[in-house]
Amino acid sequence: MARQPIVIGSANAKQGDTLFDGATKINANETELYADTATNTQAIADNAQAIIDTTALITGFTKTYWFFDADTATQSAPISHTGAANNTYLTNNSIGAATTSYNPDSKASLWNASTNRFDFSSLKIGDTVEFRGSLDITNAAAQEIDLLMSLAEGSASPYELNIAHIYYKTASSSATITFLFRVYIGEEGTRTNPARFRFASPSASSIKVLGFFSQITSV
């Protein structure tokens, strides 16, 4: 129906539509607008997921989500590192009370508590992951320690990133450290193969894992 304007005529000339005719037009216009609004509202509801999916395909925007995995196992049974060993990897059972996430699109969690490795296969080339880890370390002697991330494990080109280097002037007990770094998912080897944290030091240490935070920026 085309819009029906009310004819008002000239000022004080007693021209234009009667009150009845004007009210009839108002009702007709309002009825059509009301019906169109209800139809459009239902169409939006029916296509909500399609709208979300299409929005995700729009280029030029990024989305961020994150996970925090808190450990309980190492609080009572710390990881034991033998001096100069190169096979001490950090574990996290991800069942601590502080374990939480901001994950509105139900993306796959990066940390796999069953394998004690990160799984980046749900990410895309170009995504980035920002990590923050907290550890409680007891050192048997004055020493330097290194924290590394082993990436692309099992691929033809595995590699490691040194993510923290810390020097202790004396033996230490329950020294809490926090490390921050970012990983760029720049090639398939990194994306499709597991990654994990490795601890290295010349003297013995024991390690409690407090938690791993990982924030994904998805392109």
DRENNUNU-324253 format. One record per atom (N, C-alpha, C): z, x, y; residue in one letter. Coordinates in steps of 0.02 Angstrom, whole numbers, plus 32768, in hexadecimal, padded with zeros to 4 digits. Example, Ala and Ser with C-alpha at 12.3 -4.5 7.8 and 13.67 -1.06 7.14 Angstrom:
818682947EE4a/818682677F1Fa/818682947F5Ba/816282827F90s/816582AC7FCBs/818A82858002s/
***
This chain:
8000802A7FC5m/800080008000m/8000802C803Em/7FD6801D806Ea/7FD7804080AEa/8013802B80D6a/802B80588100r/80658048812Br/8054800C8157r/80857FDF815Fq/807B7FA48189q/80A47FAA81C9q/80867FC181FFp/80AC7FC6823Ep/80BA7F82825Bp/80F27F7B827Ci/81047F3C829Di/80E37F3A82E2i/80BE7F0582EFv/809D7EFC8330v/80D17EE38363v/80DA7F098399i/810E7EF683CAi/80F07EDC840Bi/80AF7EE98418g/80907ED08455g/80AB7EF38492g/809E7ED784CBs/80B57EF4850As/80FE7EE18517s/81207F098540a/81677EFD854Fa/81717EB8856Fa/819E7E918554n/81B37E51856Fn/81797E1F8575n/81447E29854Da/810A7DFC8552a/810B7DC8851Ba/813E7DC684F3k/81447D9784BCk/81067D9A848Ek/80F07DD88482q/80B77DE28456q/80CE7E058416q/809F7E1283E8g/80AE7E3783ABg/80C57E0B8373g/80DE7E2B833Fd/80F27E078303d/81317DDD8310d/81347DA782EAt/81727D8082ECt/81A97DA682C8t/81E77D9082D2l/821F7DB082AFl/82157DAE8264l/81FC7D75824Cf/81F07D6E8204f/81BB7D9F81ECf/81837DA38210d/814D7DD081FCd/81627E1981FEd/81887E2B8233g/81A07E708239g/81CF7E828200g/81FE7E5581F1a/822D7E6381BAa/82097E678177a/81D57E3F816Et/81AE7E418130t/818D7E858128t/81727EA0815Fk/81537EE3815Ck/81877F19814Dk/81C27F13816Ci/81F77F448160i/820A7F448116i/82137F0980FAn/82257F0480B3n/81EF7F238086n/81B07F158096a/81797F2F806Da/81767F7B8070a/817D7F9680ADn/817C7FDF80B5n/81B67FFF8090n/81F27FE18097e/822E7FFE8078e/822A7FF9802Ce/820F7FC28013t/82097FBA7FCAt/81DC7FF07FACt/81A47FFE7FCFe/817680317FB5e/819580767FB7e/81B880867FEEl/81D880C87FF4l/820E80D07FBEl/8235809C7FB3y/826A809E7F80y/824D80AB7F3By/821680887F2Ca/81F780907EEAa/81DB80D67EE2a/81BB80F07F17d/819F81347F14d/81D781677F0Bd/820F815F7F2Et/8247818E7F28t/8262818F7EE1t/826B81537EC3a/8284814F7E7Ea/825481707E4Da/821381657E58t/81E081837E2Ct/81E181CF7E31t/81E581E97E6Fn/81E582317E78n/822582517E5Dn/825D822F7E66t/829D824A7E4Ct/829A82507E00t/827E821E7DDFq/827882207D96q/824782577D81q/8210825F7DA7a/81E082937D96a/81FF82D87D9Ba/822982E47DCEi/824B83247DD5i/827A83307D9Ai/829F82FC7D86a/82CD83027D4Da/82A783107D0Da/826E82EE7D03d/824682F77CC7d/8227833C7CC2d/821C835B7CFCn/81F9839C7CFDn/822783D57D13n/826883CB7D0Ea/829883FD7D26a/828D84407D04a/828584407CC1q/827C84807C9Dq/823A84A17CB0q/820584787CB9a/81C584947CCDa/81CA84B57D12a/81F184967D3Ei/81FB84B37D81i/821F84F57D7Ci/825284F87D50i/827785377D47i/8249856C7D2Ai/8222855A7CF7d/81F5858B7CD7d/81C185A47D09d/81A685787D31t/8173858C7D62t/819185B87D97t/81CE85A77DADt/81F085D07DDFt/81FA86177DC6t/8209861E7D85a/821486607D68a/81D4868B7D68a/819A866A7D6Cl/815B868E7D6Bl/814586A47DB0l/8166868A7DE4i/8153869C7E28i/816386E67E34i/8131870B7E4At/813A87537E54t/815C87617E97t/8177879D7E9Cg/819687B27EDBg/81E087A37EE0g/81FD87867EABf/824587777EACf/8267879A7E71f/82A887A67E78t/82CF87C27E41t/830987947E32t/832387997DF5k/835E87737DE1k/839187A37DC5k/83D087947DD1t/840687BF7DBAt/843787987D8Et/844B87B87D58y/847F879C7D2Dy/84A787D67D11y/84E487C97CF8w/850D88007CE1w/853B87EC7CA8w/855488227C86f/8583881A7C4Ff/85BC884C7C58f/85F888387C43f/863088677C3Ff/864D88617BF9f/864E889A7BD5d/8668889D7B91d/86A888C57B90d/86E088A57B80a/872188C77B7Da/873488D37B34a/8750890E7B28d/876289227AE4d/87AC89197AD6d/87BC890C7A97t/8803890A7A83t/8813893E7A4Et/87E289507A25a/87EF897B79EBa/880989C079FFa/87EB89DE7A33t/87FF8A237A44t/88418A267A69t/885D89ED7A7Cq/889F89EE7A9Dq/88D58A037A6Cq/88CE89EE7A2Ds/88FF8A0179FAs/88E78A3A79CEs/88A68A4479CBa/88898A7A79A3a/88538A9D79CCa/88688ACA79F9p/88388AEC7A24p/88038B1379FCp/87C98B1B7A1Ai/87948B4379FCi/87AB8B8C79FDi/87A78BAD79C5s/87BC8BF379C0s/87808C2179C5s/87818C4C79F7h/874A8C7C7A01h/87618CC279EDh/873D8CE079C0t/874A8D2579ABt/87288D5379DDt/874C8D8779F3g/87308DB57A23g/86EC8DCF7A0Fg/86BC8DCD7A3Ea/86788DE67A36a/864C8DBA7A09a/86678D8479EFa/863E8D5779C6a/86098D3579F1a/85CF8D2879D3n/859A8D0779F9n/858A8CC279DFn/85B78CA579B9n/85A98C63799Bn/85E18C3179A9n/86018C3779E3t/86358C0879F6t/86168BD27A24t/86108B977A09y/85F18B5F7A2Ey/86258B2A7A3Fy/861D8B0B7A77l/864D8AD97A8Dl/86408A967A6Bl/86768A747A5Bt/86728A327A3At/869189FD7A68t/868289BF7A59n/869D89877A81n/869489487A58n/86CC89287A44n/86C688EC7A1An/86B888AD7A42n/86BA88B27A84s/86A5887B7AB0s/86CE883B7AA7s/870D88427A92i/873688067A8Ai/877588087AB5i/877888377AE4g/87B088397B12g/87B287FC7B3Fg/87EC87EB7B57a/87F587AE7B80a/87CA87AF7BBFa/87B987EA7BD7a/879187EF7C15a/874787E87C0Aa/873187E37BCBt/86EA87DB7BBCt/86CF879C7BDDt/869A87A47C05t/867D876B7C29t/8635877B7C3Ct/8614874C7C5Cs/85CF87587C71s/85BC87277CA8s/858887397CCDy/8565870A7CF9y/851E87087CDFy/850D86D37CBCn/84CF86D17C95n/84B2868A7C95n/849D86717CD0p/8489862B7CD5p/844B86197CACp/8421864A7C9Dd/83E4863C7C77d/83EB864C7C2Dd/842986597C17s/843786667BCFs/840D86A07BB5s/840C86D77BDAk/83E987137BC3k/841187357B8Ck/83EE875E7B64a/840F87827B2Ea/843F87B67B4Aa/847A87BB7B2Cs/84AA87EE7B3Fs/848E88337B2Cs/849B88657B57l/848188A87B49l/84AB88CD7B15l/84EC88C37B17w/851888E87AE9w/851D88C47AA7w/851288EA7A71n/851988CF7A2Dn/855788EE7A0En/858C88C67A08a/85CC88E079EFa/85C888F179A5a/859888D57981s/859188E47939s/8575892A792Ds/85488940795At/852989827952t/854689B57983t/856E899E79B4n/858889C879EAn/854F89EC7A0En/851C89C57A1Dr/84E289DE7A42r/84CA89A97A73r/84A689C07AA5f/848589927AD3f/844089827AB9f/842C89437AC1d/83EA892C7AACd/83C589147AEAd/839189387AFEf/836C89287B3Af/832C89017B2Cf/832388EB7AEEs/82E388CC7ADCs/82D6888A7AFFs/8309886A7B1As/82FF882B7B3Fs/82E888377B86s/82E888757B9Cl/82D488857BE1l/828988917BE6l/827188987C23k/822B88A67C30k/822388EB7C50k/81E889077C49i/81D989457C6Di/81E089377CB8i/820589617CD9g/821289587D20g/8258893E7D30g/827A89227CFEd/82BF890D7D07d/82EC894A7D10d/832689407D2Et/835889747D33t/839B895A7D1Bt/83C589877D02v/840889767CECv/843A89A57D0Ev/846A89887D30e/849F89AF7D4Fe/84DD89AB7D23e/84F889E47D11f/853289E77CE5f/857089FF7D0Bf/85A989E37CF7r/85EA89FE7D0Cr/861589FE7CCDr/86328A387CBEg/865E8A3D7C84g/86A28A587C99g/86D68A417C76s/871A8A597C83s/87388A717C42s/87548AAE7C44l/87728ACE7C09l/87B78AE97C1Al/87E18AED7BE8d/88238B0C7BEEd/88228B487BBFd/88278B847BDBi/881C8BC17BB3i/885B8BEC7BB3i/886B8C057B78t/88A08C367B6Ft/88818C777B57t/888B8CAD7B7Dn/886E8CEE7B6Dn/88A28D1E7B52n/88908D427B1Ea/88BE8D727B00a/88C68DB17B29a/88978DBE7B56a/88998DFC7B7Da/88718DF27BBDa/88788E247BEAa/884D8E257C25a/88058E2C7C0Da/87D98E027C26q/87948E057C0Eq/87668DDB7C3Aq/87268DE57C2De/86F28DBB7C4Ce/86DA8D897C18e/86CF8D4B7C2Di/86B48D1A7BFFi/86738CFE7C1Bi/86488CE97BEFd/86088CCA7C02d/86038C867BE0d/85EA8C577C06l/85D78C167BEAl/858C8C107BF0l/856D8BFE7BB9l/85248BF97BB6l/850F8BB67B9Bl/84D28BA27BACm/84B58B687B8Dm/84798B7F7B64m/847C8B707B24s/84448B807AF7s/84158B447AF7s/83D68B4F7B0Al/83A58B197B10l/836B8B247AE1l/83488AED7AD2a/830C8AED7AA7a/831C8B0C7A63a/83598AFE7A4Ae/836C8B1A7A09e/833E8B0079D1e/83298B2E79A7g/82FD8B1B7970g/82B48B1C7981g/82A48B2779C1s/825E8B2979D5s/82438B7079CFs/82048B7979DEa/81E68BBC79DBa/81FF8BE97A14a/821B8BCA7A48s/82318BF27A82s/82758BDB7A9Bs/82A98BE57A73p/82ED8BD47A8Bp/83018C037AC3p/832E8BED7AEEy/83458C187B24y/838C8C037B39y/83AC8C2D7B61e/83F08C1F7B79e/83F38C287BC4e/841E8BFF7BE2l/842F8C057C29l/84788C197C2Fl/84858C4E7C56n/84CB8C617C64n/84E48C347C9Cn/85128C077C8Ci/85268BD57CBDi/85688BE57CE0i/858E8C157CC5a/85CC8C2A7CE6a/85E18C6E7CCDa/85FA8C977CFBh/86148CD97CE9h/86568CE17D0Eh/868C8CEB7CE8i/86CF8CEC7D05i/86F48D2A7CEDi/87198D487D1By/87408D847D0By/878A8D757D10y/87B08D877CDCy/87F88D807CDBy/88178DC57CDFy/88408DD17D11k/885F8E137D1Ak/88968E207CE7k/88B38DEA7CCDt/88E88DF17C9Bt/88DD8DBC7C65t/89038DC17C30a/89038D8B7BFEa/89188D4B7C21a/88FD8D147C0Bs/890B8CD57C2Cs/891D8C9F7BFAs/89438C6E7C12s/89568C367BE8s/89458BF67C0Bs/891D8BCC7BEAs/890B8B8A7C06s/88ED8B8F7C4Cs/88BA8BB87C52a/88978BBE7C92a/885D8B8C7C92a/88608B5B7CBFt/882C8B287CC2t/87F28B407CEDt/87B68B3B7CD2i/877A8B4D7CF8i/874A8B127CF9i/87228B0F7D2Dt/86EE8ADC7D33t/86AC8AFF7D43t/86788AEA7D21f/86368B087D2Ef/86058AD17D41f/85D68AE27D6Dl/85A38AB47D84l/855F8AD57D80l/852D8AB27D69f/84E98ACC7D68f/84B98A937D5Af/84788AA27D62r/84458A6E7D59r/840E8A897D2Ar/83F48A5C7D01v/83BD8A6D7CD4v/83808A437CE8v/83478A647CECy/83088A427CFAy/82E28A397CB9y/82CF89FC7CAAi/82A989EE7C6Ei/825F89FB7C7Fi/824B8A397C76g/82098A4D7C8Dg/81D58A567C57g/81E98A547C18e/81B88A5B7BE2e/81D38A3B7BA2e/81A68A307B73e/81B78A097B37e/81EB8A2B7B0Be/81EC8A6D7B09g/821D8A907AE0g/82648A7F7AF5g/82708A7D7B37t/82B18A6B7B51t/82C08A217B45t/828E89F77B4Er/829989AF7B49r/82A589977B01r/828289B37AD1t/828389977A8Dt/82B289BD7A5Dt/82D189F27A74n/82FE8A187A48n/83458A177A63n/83778A1E7A37p/83BD8A187A4Dp/83D58A537A77p/840C8A477A99a/842C8A7B7AC3a/84778A757ABAa/849B8AAD7AC6r/84E38AAC7AC1r/85018AE67AE9r/85438AE27AF4f/85668B157B1Bf/85818B4B7AECf/85788B8A7B00r/85928BC37ADAr/85C48BEA7B04r/85F98C017AE4f/862E8C287B05f/86298C707AECf/862F8CA07B1Aa/862C8CE77B07a/865F8D0F7B2Ea/86838D3C7B0Bs/86B28D697B2Bs/86C28DA27AFBs/86D48DDD7B14p/86E28E167AE8p/87238E117AC2p/87548DEA7ADDs/87958DE37ABCs/879E8D9A7AA6s/87D18D907A7Ca/87DD8D4E7A61a/87F28D1C7A98a/87DF8CDE7A8Ds/87F28CA87ABBs/87FB8C687A92s/881F8C397AAFs/88208BF57A93s/880C8BC67ACBs/87E88B917AB8i/87C78B677AEAi/87D68B1D7ADDi/87ED8AFC7B11k/87F38AB37B0Ek/87BD8A957B3Bk/87978A677B1Fv/87638A467B45v/87818A087B66v/877F8A057BA8l/879989CB7BCCl/876489957BD3l/872689AA7BE1g/86F289787BE6g/86B089947BFFg/867A89707BF1f/863789807C09f/861D89457C33f/860689537C6Ef/85E589217C98f/859B89337C9Df/857089017C92s/8528890D7C99s/850888D57CC1s/84E888E87CF7q/84C788B77D24q/847C88C27D22q/8457888F7D11i/840F88947D09i/83ED88777D46i/83BE889D7D62t/839288837D96t/834E887A7D75t/833A883C7D6Ds/82FC882B7D4As/82C4881D7D7Bs/828B883E7D73v/825388357DA0v/822487FF7D86v/
***
